[in-house]
Amino acid sequence: SNPRLTVVNLFENVGDDNYNLTAAAKSLYRGDLSQKEIEKRARQLVQIYNGLGIQVDPSKISIDPNFRNKKTTAHEVLIDSLVAGIYVVKYHDEWLIKEESVEAIPSLFNETYPFGTASLLNWLSKLGHKLFFGMKIWQAVGLVLLVLLCFVIHYVFTFIIDKLILNVVIRFGKREVAEQCINPIAQPISLLLVSFVLTVLVPVLQLDIKVSQYLILGLNVSVPLFLTVVLYKMVDVLAVYLAKLAEKTDTTLDDQLVPLLRKTMKVFVILIGTLFILQNLNFNVTALLAGLSIGGLAFALAAQDMLKNLFGSIMIFVDRPFGIGDWIVGTGIDGDVEEVGFRSTRIRTFHNSVVSVPNGMVADMTIDNMGLRRYRRYKTSLSITYDTPPESIEAFVSGLKKIVETHAST
């Protein structure tokens, strides 16, 4: 007679204490479906919520027989916001699961239990519903099989990495590649595979909803977490490859660019990974990004100098007006370039001090790169007294010219 009773009737009759599919199916709009099919869909709908770790709270659903949705003004109630499209609507004097929602149940069920796990769930549930240490027999059997499967996956993957790939790479004389590239990512990938398997198979066990709610939430977080760790380690692998490419180039600025790229990519990986983790924790990422965009505008206005220096560093790497180790002369600077960072360029002066110049200023100023000279001009002033005889001056100048002309490097 009201939306809450419809939901309560569905979930209470597909529970551990009371299993009555005939009664539960009365909450669904039947249409042309057979009794067997409507009962199957009632069971599947409850298993969808259980598999996603969603505990439906009927107290949040209205008991008003004439309830209207404020957004659509229709007689309809969304059972839970985490599962889109499952509505309870009013048909004459009855509240039932919407006809379109009933039609969507099979596809939602297959999405919740992918890779054939739906058939596995049906097979395990036939093993018996008697309790064994607080669990049904089929749940206990499924849990044991799941633990064994995780150990097998971890062992097989570790064997492949340690015994096959590493040994082959080392035999080809690439021990450094094995230590720097393969070893760091082996364990995170193994944990990622195990987490993915658990994410797919744990819903099949249909554990108690209070346990399942937190367990599935943790597993949903673990997959993007370990994926972020893998990509974070892969950045180091890519940096090793880029460093070797930079060694083959003539310019020294590439050597400085590799660490900056590594830091930038790591920050990017962490940010994207954090967004996926927050999304799996059921945060509204869209609203968060919208808030960040508004905050980003305010931040950009408040940090114009920092952004100017950032773009200045980009222009330095693109134009390459100098390289690491070059002697440069500019407005207020004179010395050897030691490091080009995101914010500033460090220059070692001839007083052996270090000057940090903002990259925005470096990009705007005129740079005289002494390090790119093909020849060096030597200019000096020699002082003589006014009473020096002209003959002595001419002889001295001739001697200087002779030295310059005969010097091998002139």
Summary of the structure (lengths in Angstrom):
residues: 410
radius of gyration: 36.2
end to end distance: 105.0
largest distance: 128.1
contacts: 1117
relative contact order: 0.05
helix: 62%
strand: 11%
